[in-house]
Amino acid sequence: MSPVRRGEKLPIYNRIGVLRAERRMTRAQLAESVGINVQSVGALERGDNYPSLDLAFRICAVFDLPVEAVFSRTEFGAMSAELYGRPSPDDQSTIHRSDPGGAR
């Protein structure tokens, strides 16, 4: 049985805005590349709308990334944290500071 009950929506998070910024791509350029309008790109980035499976694949093809690198059911953390193991600003409670006096 599907984990989605009738009428219940699970969120779909994405990194479209971050990926566009990395590539210095405008919303208009992405929209043209995948065949949608500019407003739809904005709605996807904000999470107001979710892409069809076909559109998700077209977006991933533009960025040359697998679906799981662009879309997720759980929120993405900061890319720096994922790439370099650095905590994001939201993860301040997990920062362990060394003894300010140094080793003795």
HUVENMO-V233748 format. One record per residue. N is the residue number from 1. BURIAL is # if it has 9 or more other ideal C-beta (glycine too) atoms within 8 Angstrom, else .. Layout:
BEGIN
n = <N	N>
burial = <BURIAL	BURIAL>
END
This chain:
BEGIN
n = <1	2	3	4	5	6	7	8	9	10	11	12	13	14	15	16	17	18	19	20	21	22	23	24	25	26	27	28	29	30	31	32	33	34	35	36	37	38	39	40	41	42	43	44	45	46	47	48	49	50	51	52	53	54	55	56	57	58	59	60	61	62	63	64	65	66	67	68	69	70	71	72	73	74	75	76	77	78	79	80	81	82	83	84	85	86	87	88	89	90	91	92	93	94	95	96	97	98	99	100	101	102	103	104>
burial = <.	.	.	.	.	.	.	.	.	.	.	#	#	#	#	#	.	.	#	#	.	.	.	.	.	.	#	.	.	#	#	.	.	#	.	.	.	.	.	#	#	#	#	#	#	.	#	.	.	.	#	.	.	.	#	#	#	#	#	#	.	#	#	.	.	.	.	.	.	#	#	#	.	.	.	.	.	.	#	.	#	.	.	.	.	.	.	#	.	.	#	.	.	.	.	.	.	.	.	.	.	.	.	.>
END
